[in-house]
C-alpha cells in the first residue's frame, strides 16, 4: 500500500475519532439509561488532551463528564496536602474518580514488570 494513502487514512481516522469523542459526553448523557452502573470518564490522553490532573478535572466538569481519570504518576509525585487538594477539587466539581492505568509495563519481560512494580509508591 502506498505510504501516503496509509498516512492519510490514519489521519482521517484519528480526526474522526477525536471529533466524535468531543461530542460524545453531551450526546451520551442525553440518552443514558436510568440506573446505569458506570460513569462517563474523561481520560484526556485517550483523546489527545494532554494536560495535568487539575486541568483535566476542570475540563471534565465543563464538558459534562461524571468522573475523571486518576493520573497515578502525577499523583504519586505530589505531597500529601496537594493530593488532598486534588481530591477535594474532584468532589467540589461533582465528579468521581474514574479508572486509572497501572503505570507498569506488563507486556515486556518479567524482570521489567517486577522492577516497575517495586517502584510504585
Secondary structure, 3 states (H helix, E strand, C coil): CCHHHHHHHHHHHHHHHHHHHHHHHHHHHHHCCCCCCCCCEECHHHHCCCCCHHHHHHHHHHCCCCEECCCHHHHHCCCHHHHHHHHHHHHHCCCEECCCCCCCCCCCCHHHHHHHHHCCC
